[in-house]
Amino acid sequence: QLQASGGGLVQAGGSLRLSCAGSGRTFSSYTMSWFRQAPGTEREFVANILWSGGSTYYADSVKGRFTISRDNAKKTVYLQMNSLTPEDTAVYYCAAYVGGSSIFTTRAYDHWGQGTLVTVSS
């Protein structure tokens, strides 16, 4: 089970840090990702981190502004978001990669968190 938190209202140019708290003994074995979904759009990939934390990958739209990290001892994955723009407004979800498809597609994931809303005002 995953619980996302940390969303809120922020002005353009501001920062937020999202957290995704997991449970269960196998959390540290999962590659984890953040996705986001703006109103009227499909859920899109944002960032991914290997189970060990040794490798990360970002969507082009957030590269250089967002940083994904994890603390397996705390069973938590983070998304540090800097230089936010109104285009970053969305509900952000964390999910565990279970395979079977590309890391960029939602069908490769299970154990979705409930999402946390990020609103960036101009």
C-alpha positions in Angstrom: 0.0 0.0 0.0 1.3 3.5 -0.9 0.3 6.8 0.6 1.3 10.0 -1.3 1.4 13.4 0.5 3.0 16.8 0.3 0.9 18.4 -2.4 -0.5 21.9 -2.1 -0.8 25.3 -3.6 2.4 27.1 -4.7 3.2 30.1 -6.8 5.1 29.7 -10.1 8.8 29.4 -9.4 8.2 27.8 -6.1 9.1 24.3 -4.7 7.3 21.4 -3.2 8.5 18.0 -1.9 6.2 15.0 -2.3 6.5 11.9 -0.3 5.2 8.4 -1.0 5.2 6.1 2.1 5.0 2.4 1.5 4.4 -0.5 3.7 5.4 -4.2 3.6 8.7 -6.0 3.7 9.1 -5.9 -0.1 9.0 -2.1 -0.6 12.8 -1.9 -1.0 12.7 -4.4 -3.8 10.4 -2.3 -6.0 11.5 0.2 -8.7 9.2 3.1 -8.0 7.8 5.9 -10.2 5.8 9.1 -10.0 3.1 9.8 -12.5 0.8 12.8 -12.8 -2.6 13.5 -14.2 -4.0 16.9 -15.1 -7.7 17.4 -15.6 -8.9 16.0 -18.9 -5.6 14.3 -19.7 -4.1 10.9 -19.4 -1.8 9.9 -16.6 1.8 10.6 -17.6 5.2 9.4 -16.4 7.2 11.9 -14.4 10.2 10.1 -12.8 11.5 6.7 -11.9 14.0 5.3 -9.4 15.6 1.9 -9.3 14.9 -0.2 -6.2 18.5 0.5 -5.0 18.3 4.2 -5.7 21.2 3.8 -8.0 19.5 4.9 -11.2 16.9 7.5 -12.0 15.0 8.6 -15.1 13.0 11.7 -15.8 10.4 12.9 -18.3 11.9 15.6 -20.5 9.3 18.1 -19.2 10.7 17.9 -15.6 14.4 17.1 -16.2 16.6 19.5 -14.4 13.8 20.7 -12.1 12.5 17.6 -10.3 14.6 15.1 -8.3 13.4 11.6 -7.3 15.0 9.9 -4.3 14.2 7.2 -1.9 15.0 6.0 1.7 14.3 2.3 1.9 14.8 2.3 5.6 11.9 4.6 5.9 10.0 2.9 3.0 9.6 6.3 1.4 10.1 7.7 -2.1 10.4 11.5 -2.6 9.9 13.9 -5.4 11.5 17.3 -5.0 10.0 19.7 -7.4 11.6 23.1 -8.1 10.9 25.9 -10.5 7.3 24.9 -10.7 5.1 26.2 -13.5 1.3 26.2 -13.9 1.9 23.3 -16.4 3.0 21.2 -13.5 -0.5 21.4 -11.9 -1.9 17.9 -11.6 -2.6 15.1 -9.2 0.6 13.2 -8.5 0.7 9.5 -8.0 3.3 7.1 -6.9 3.3 3.5 -8.0 5.4 0.3 -7.8 6.8 -1.1 -11.1 5.8 -4.7 -11.5 7.0 -5.2 -15.1 5.3 -6.6 -18.2 5.6 -3.3 -20.1 7.6 -0.2 -20.4 8.3 1.9 -17.3 6.5 4.8 -19.1 3.2 3.0 -19.2 0.7 2.8 -16.3 -0.1 -0.8 -17.0 3.4 -1.8 -15.8 2.5 -0.6 -12.3 0.6 -1.8 -9.4 0.0 -0.6 -5.8 -1.0 3.0 -6.8 -1.2 5.6 -4.1 -4.3 7.7 -3.8 -2.6 10.8 -5.3 -1.8 14.2 -4.0 -2.9 17.5 -5.7 -0.3 20.0 -6.8 -1.6 23.4 -7.9 0.8 26.0 -9.3 -0.6 29.5 -9.6 0.8 32.0 -12.1 
